[in-house]
Amino acid sequence: MKSTITNIKKVSLIFFIITGLLHLGSAMFISNGLHLKEALIVNKTMDIPFILTGLIYGFSSLRLSLTDPEKHHKLLDVSLISIIIIVLAGLVVINLAIPNIK
């Protein structure tokens, strides 16, 4: 089980770095007024994956550092996955329910 969580941590770190660079790069394009249409599309679509990959990386790190790899920790796993799902649902609701303010 430890190797699975370690692999999830490694893959989520790679995705976190990629989505973070794309999100921050698009913000720099927006602030400089370059390729505004494309930068706005990338910026608005990369916020949820950026947050989710950060949560998955952080929680997998937390899971590895707090628990013993020889024991099962179903309650901790369920609670961490529940937090990720609640945050995802909240982000989707916020993105769909709140109109863009110009």
Stockholm file with secondary structure:
# STOCKHOLM 1.0

chainA/1-102         MKSTITNIKKVSLIFFIITGLLHLGSAMFISNGLHLKEALIVNKTMDIPFILTGLIYGFSSLRLSLTDPEKHHKLLDVSLISIIIIVLAGLVVINLAIPNIK
#=GR chainA/1-102 SS CHHHHHHHHHHHHHHHHHHHHHHHHHHHHHHHTSSHHHHHHHHHHHHHHHHHHHHHHHHHHHHHHHSCTTSCCHHHHHHHHHHHHHHHHHHHHHHHHSCCCC
#=GC SS_cons         CHHHHHHHHHHHHHHHHHHHHHHHHHHHHHHHTSSHHHHHHHHHHHHHHHHHHHHHHHHHHHHHHHSCTTSCCHHHHHHHHHHHHHHHHHHHHHHHHSCCCC
//
